[in-house]
Amino acid sequence: LSGQGLDQRTPTRVLKRRADLVRQRSVLTLSASKVEGDELELDIRAESGTYIKELVHSDEGRTSPSVAGLLGKKCEVLWLDVLDIHAE
């Protein structure tokens, strides 16, 4: 997904407070390391405004492409840490 554009519809978890729009965002870099069993740790650098959880699990197809779509498996975010905010 590194360098790819995304089409992200407003996530279902925020639909009550945001308009249902398609937003175009970019994944700048994405790298993965195996943590344990079927769990992965992802390091993602993405354009401001990208819905990261939805990038991983696709929100029932509302984000495309997604990690779940590329793997062909159900994915969920177990934890999310913001490591840095870049002002570029």
C-alpha positions as a printed Julia matrix, in Angstrom:
88×3 Matrix{Float64}:
   0.0     0.0    0.0
   3.0     2.32   0.2
   2.55    5.2   -2.22
  -1.05    4.26  -3.02
  -4.11    6.45  -3.04
  -7.15    5.51  -0.99
 -10.84    6.17  -1.4
 -12.32    6.43   2.09
 -16.02    6.87   2.7
 -16.89    8.35   6.05
 -16.49    5.5    8.58
 -19.64    4.0   10.02
 -18.35    4.81  13.54
 -18.53    8.59  12.81
 -21.49    8.77  10.39
 -23.72   10.41  13.01
 -21.42   13.44  13.22
 -19.83   13.67   9.75
 -21.22   13.86   6.23
 -21.08   10.62   4.22
 -18.43   11.63   1.7
 -15.65    9.87  -0.2
 -12.28   11.32   0.75
  -9.12   10.64  -1.19
  -6.03   10.14   0.93
  -2.56    8.67   0.42
  -0.5     6.09   2.25
   3.05    7.41   2.22
   4.7     4.32   3.71
   3.51    1.07   5.24
   5.75   -1.63   6.66
   4.91   -4.74   8.64
   6.7    -7.0   11.06
   5.37  -10.28  12.39
   4.69  -10.03  16.09
   3.11  -13.29  17.19
   1.04  -15.93  15.39
  -1.32  -14.15  13.03
  -0.77  -10.68  14.54
   1.14   -8.0   12.65
   2.55   -4.73  13.79
   2.17   -2.1   11.08
   4.1     1.15  10.83
   2.01    3.51   8.72
   2.78    7.02   7.56
  -0.27    8.49   5.86
  -1.67   11.77   4.69
  -3.39   13.92   7.3
  -7.05   12.94   7.71
  -6.57    9.28   6.83
  -8.77    6.94   8.86
  -6.11    4.42   9.95
  -8.38    1.81  11.56
 -10.46    1.7    8.39
  -7.31    1.41   6.27
  -6.65   -1.83   8.16
 -10.13   -3.44   8.33
 -11.83   -1.67   5.34
 -15.03   -0.78   7.28
 -17.06   -3.24   5.19
 -15.54   -2.0    1.95
 -15.85    1.72   2.71
 -12.04    2.09   2.43
 -10.34    0.79  -0.67
  -7.72   -0.54  -0.94
  -7.24   -1.86   2.59
  -4.93   -4.26   4.41
  -7.83   -6.71   4.87
  -8.67   -6.55   1.17
  -5.09   -7.18   0.11
  -4.67  -10.09   2.53
  -8.11  -11.51   1.78
  -8.69  -11.92   5.51
 -10.66  -10.23   8.25
  -8.43   -7.78  10.12
  -8.96   -5.77  13.26
  -6.96   -3.1   15.06
  -5.97   -4.32  18.51
  -4.2    -1.1   19.47
  -3.23    2.14  17.78
  -0.34    4.38  18.82
   0.41    7.71  17.14
   4.18    7.88  17.09
   4.7    11.21  15.36
   2.9    14.03  13.61
   4.79   15.44  10.64
   4.27   19.04   9.61
   5.38   18.59   6.0
